[in-house]
Amino acid sequence: MSRLASWLGLGRPPAAEPPAGRPAMPQVVRQAGPLVKTGPQAPQPIRSKPAKQPAKKRAQPPAEPQTHPAFVKRAKAARRATWARFGRWALALGIPAVIVVLLVASPVAAVRQGDIKIEGLGGAVKADEVAEVLQASVGVPLIRLNTNHLAAQLEALPAVKQATVSKSWPTGLTVKLVPRVAAAAVKDGDQYVLLDVDAVQLERVDQPPEGLPLVTVPLEEGSGRTLRSVLGVVVSLPPELAAQLTQVGATTQDGVELVFGDVTVVWGDNSEAGLKAAAVELLLKDGAKWIDVTAPAHPVTK
C-alpha cells in the first residue's frame, strides 16, 4: 500500500534501498530547525582551537646610565679643548692665507709712485726716461715685482751704467743708479756726441762741456775699437794731466796721439799707461813741444 500510495503521489515515497554490498546513506530528516544528519557517520577529528598567543611587548630602549657629574664636566672640557685646538689651527692657517692674498692680489701692497726713491739722477741720466721705465711697476703688488728685470730695463738706458732695484715694504722701491760719465766728445755734424769710456753715446749737445777733451776719431762703422782705445788712454791719465788734455786722436788702436795745449804726445797703445804718464808730466815741465813715449823707458822729445 505504501508503494501504491507513493506511486499515486498520495504518500511519502519509500526510501530506496541501497544496493547490496553498499552501506546505507544517512537519511536527512527535515525539521523545523536546522538539518540534522541521522544514521551512521564517520567519526570527525576534534579540532582544538589554537591557543591565543600573548601579544609581544614592544622592546623598550635601555635606560641611559646615569653619568657622574664629574665625567660630564670632563667630557665638556675635552670638547671645548678640541674646538679650541681647531680654532687655533684655523687661525694659524687663515692668517697666512689672508696675508698672501693681501700681498699677491690686493692693491694694499702694490707699488705707489710716491714711494719710489731714486738715487743717481743728473748729468746724462734723464729723470723722465727713468720715470717712464719705472711707471710700469706702479700698481703691481710688490711681492710679484721682478726687481732684476726692472734693473735690466734701466741699464738699457744709454746713460745708465749700472742699476740696483730693491723693495721697500710695503709699497716702495729704492732705485740706485750709477750713471755713465762722459770721457770725451766727438764732433758729428753741427753737434757733439758725448762718449763714455766704453764709447757709448750718452747724448748730443751743441757745445761740449768745459774741460772735456775732443776726440778726432770719426763716428763711423768700424771705428769702435779705435775709439775704445783712445778713450781708455784718456781715463788712464792722472787728474792733473787729464785737466791739461785738449784733444786726442788716433789712426789705429795702437797709434793714439794726445794734445796738451800746443804740445803733441805720441802715446802709442794702452800698455804701460802709468810709466808713460809719468814721463809726459816730467817732459812737459821741461818745455818740450813734441814727445814720443811709445817706449816710455826711452822717450823722445823735440
C-alpha positions in Angstrom: 0.0 0.0 0.0 2.8 2.4 0.8 4.3 1.8 -2.6 1.0 2.2 -4.3 0.3 5.4 -2.4 3.7 6.7 -3.3 3.2 5.9 -7.0 -0.2 7.7 -6.9 1.6 10.6 -5.2 -0.6 10.2 -2.1 2.2 9.4 0.3 5.9 9.7 1.0 7.8 7.6 -1.4 9.5 4.7 0.1 13.2 5.1 0.7 15.3 3.5 -1.8 17.1 0.5 -0.6 20.7 0.6 -1.1 22.3 -1.9 -3.4 23.6 -4.9 -1.9 27.0 -4.6 -0.5 26.9 -0.8 -0.3 26.3 0.8 3.1 23.1 2.8 3.5 23.4 6.6 3.2 22.4 8.6 6.1 19.0 10.0 5.9 18.2 13.7 6.3 15.3 14.4 8.4 13.8 17.8 7.9 12.7 19.5 11.0 11.6 23.0 11.9 15.2 23.7 12.9 18.5 23.1 11.1 19.1 20.0 9.1 20.2 17.1 11.3 22.0 14.2 9.8 21.0 10.8 11.0 22.3 7.5 10.5 25.9 6.2 10.8 28.6 8.9 10.4 32.3 8.8 10.2 33.9 10.0 13.3 35.2 13.5 12.8 38.5 14.6 14.3 38.2 17.0 17.1 40.0 20.2 16.3 41.1 22.2 19.2 41.3 26.0 18.8 44.9 27.3 18.7 45.9 28.8 21.9 45.9 32.5 21.8 49.5 33.8 21.7 50.2 36.6 24.1 50.9 39.9 22.4 54.6 40.7 22.1 55.6 43.6 24.1 57.5 46.4 22.2 61.1 46.4 23.1 61.9 49.3 25.3 65.3 51.2 24.9 67.6 50.5 27.7 67.6 53.2 30.2 70.5 55.6 29.9 73.0 55.0 32.6 73.3 57.8 35.0 76.7 59.6 34.5 78.6 61.1 37.3 78.7 64.9 37.1 82.5 64.8 37.2 82.6 62.8 34.0 80.1 65.1 32.3 82.2 68.1 33.2 85.3 66.3 31.9 83.7 65.5 28.6 82.6 69.1 28.1 86.1 70.3 28.9 87.5 67.8 26.3 85.1 69.1 23.7 86.0 72.6 24.4 89.7 71.8 24.2 89.1 70.1 20.8 87.3 73.1 19.4 90.0 75.4 20.8 92.6 73.4 19.0 90.6 73.5 15.8 90.2 77.3 16.2 94.0 77.7 16.7 94.7 75.6 13.6 92.2 77.6 11.6 93.7 80.8 12.8 97.2 79.7 12.1 96.3 78.7 8.6 93.9 81.5 8.0 96.1 84.4 8.9 98.9 83.4 6.4 96.3 82.9 3.7 94.9 86.4 4.3 98.4 87.8 4.2 99.2 86.0 1.0 96.1 87.3 -0.6 96.9 90.8 0.5 100.4 90.6 -0.8 99.7 88.9 -4.1 96.3 90.2 -5.3 95.4 93.2 -3.2 96.4 96.8 -4.1 97.2 97.3 -0.4 100.8 96.1 -1.0 101.1 97.5 -4.6 103.9 99.9 -5.6 103.0 103.5 -5.2 104.6 106.2 -7.3 105.2 108.4 -4.3 107.1 105.7 -2.5 109.7 105.2 -5.2 113.1 106.7 -4.3 115.7 107.2 -7.0 119.4 107.9 -6.4 121.9 108.8 -9.2 119.9 111.2 -11.3 121.6 114.0 -13.1 124.1 114.6 -15.9 123.2 112.4 -18.8 120.7 110.4 -16.8 117.3 112.0 -17.5 114.7 111.8 -14.8 111.8 111.5 -17.3 113.4 108.5 -19.0 113.9 106.7 -15.7 110.3 107.5 -14.6 109.0 106.1 -17.9 110.7 102.8 -17.1 109.5 102.7 -13.5 105.9 103.6 -14.4 105.2 100.0 -15.5 105.8 98.9 -11.9 103.3 101.3 -10.3 100.2 99.4 -9.1 102.0 96.0 -9.3 101.9 94.0 -5.9 105.4 94.4 -4.5 105.8 90.6 -3.9 105.2 89.9 -7.6 107.6 92.5 -8.9 110.8 91.2 -10.6 113.5 93.7 -9.5 116.2 92.1 -11.6 114.1 92.6 -14.8 113.4 96.2 -13.8 117.1 96.9 -13.2 118.0 95.4 -16.6 115.4 97.8 -18.2 117.1 100.7 -16.5 120.5 99.6 -17.6 119.3 99.6 -21.2 119.1 103.4 -21.0 122.3 104.7 -22.6 123.3 107.0 -19.7 122.9 104.3 -17.0 126.0 102.1 -16.4 124.5 100.1 -13.5 121.2 99.9 -11.7 120.1 98.3 -8.5 116.4 98.0 -7.5 115.3 96.8 -4.1 111.9 96.5 -2.4 110.9 98.8 0.4 107.9 97.2 2.1 105.1 97.6 1.9 104.7 99.8 -1.2 108.0 101.3 -2.1 111.1 100.8 -4.3 114.6 102.1 -3.8 116.5 102.6 -7.1 120.2 103.3 -7.2 121.7 104.3 -10.5 125.4 104.5 -11.5 125.5 106.9 -14.4 127.9 106.7 -17.2 130.4 109.6 -17.2 131.3 111.4 -20.4 135.0 110.9 -21.1 135.3 112.8 -24.4 133.3 114.5 -27.1 133.2 113.7 -30.8 132.1 116.3 -33.4 129.4 114.9 -35.5 127.9 117.4 -38.0 126.8 120.5 -36.2 126.7 118.9 -32.8 128.9 117.0 -30.4 128.3 113.5 -29.1 129.4 112.7 -25.6 131.0 109.3 -25.1 131.9 107.4 -22.0 134.9 105.1 -21.6 133.1 102.2 -23.4 132.4 104.5 -26.4 128.7 104.5 -25.5 126.9 107.6 -26.9 125.3 109.4 -24.0 123.8 112.5 -25.5 124.1 115.1 -28.2 125.0 118.7 -27.3 125.6 121.9 -29.2 128.8 122.6 -27.3 130.9 120.1 -25.3 131.3 120.7 -21.5 134.3 122.7 -20.5 137.4 120.6 -19.8 136.1 117.6 -21.8 138.7 116.5 -24.4 137.7 116.4 -28.1 138.2 113.1 -30.0 139.0 113.4 -33.6 138.1 109.8 -34.5 135.0 109.9 -36.6 131.8 108.2 -35.6 131.5 105.6 -38.3 131.2 101.9 -38.8 134.5 100.1 -38.0 135.9 102.8 -35.7 134.7 101.2 -32.5 138.0 99.6 -31.5 140.0 102.7 -32.2 137.5 104.8 -30.2 137.7 102.5 -27.2 141.5 102.5 -27.3 141.5 106.3 -27.4 139.0 106.6 -24.5 141.0 104.0 -22.5 144.0 106.2 -22.7 142.0 109.3 -21.6 140.6 107.7 -18.5 144.1 106.3 -17.5 145.6 109.8 -17.2 146.2 111.2 -13.8 143.8 114.0 -12.9 146.4 116.8 -13.2 147.5 115.6 -16.6 143.9 114.9 -17.7 143.0 118.5 -16.9 145.5 119.8 -19.5 144.3 117.4 -22.2 142.6 119.3 -25.1 142.4 116.8 -27.9 143.0 113.1 -28.6 143.0 111.2 -31.9 144.3 108.0 -33.5 144.6 106.4 -36.9 144.6 102.9 -35.4 144.1 101.5 -31.9 147.9 101.4 -31.4 148.6 104.9 -32.7 147.0 107.2 -30.1 148.1 110.8 -30.0 147.4 113.4 -27.3 147.4 117.1 -27.4 148.1 119.2 -24.3 147.7 122.8 -25.3 150.3 123.2 -28.0 152.3 120.0 -27.2 151.7 116.8 -29.1 152.4 113.5 -27.4 152.7 110.3 -29.4 151.3 107.8 -26.9 151.1 104.5 -28.9 148.9 101.8 -27.4 147.3 101.4 -24.0 150.2 99.5 -22.4 152.4 100.9 -19.6 150.0 103.8 -19.1 151.4 104.7 -15.7 155.0 104.9 -16.9 154.0 106.9 -20.0 152.0 109.4 -17.9 154.9 110.0 -15.6 157.3 110.6 -18.5 154.9 113.0 -20.1 154.4 115.0 -16.9 158.2 115.3 -16.5 158.9 116.3 -20.1 156.0 118.9 -20.1 157.7 120.7 -17.2 161.0 120.8 -19.3 159.2 122.7 -22.0 159.2 120.1 -24.7 156.8 120.7 -27.7 156.8 117.1 -29.1 157.1 114.0 -27.1 157.1 110.3 -28.1 156.5 107.9 -25.2 155.7 104.8 -27.2 158.8 103.4 -25.5 158.4 105.1 -22.1 161.8 103.9 -20.8 163.4 105.9 -23.7 161.2 108.9 -24.5 162.0 111.1 -27.4 161.4 114.8 -27.4 161.8 117.7 -29.9 
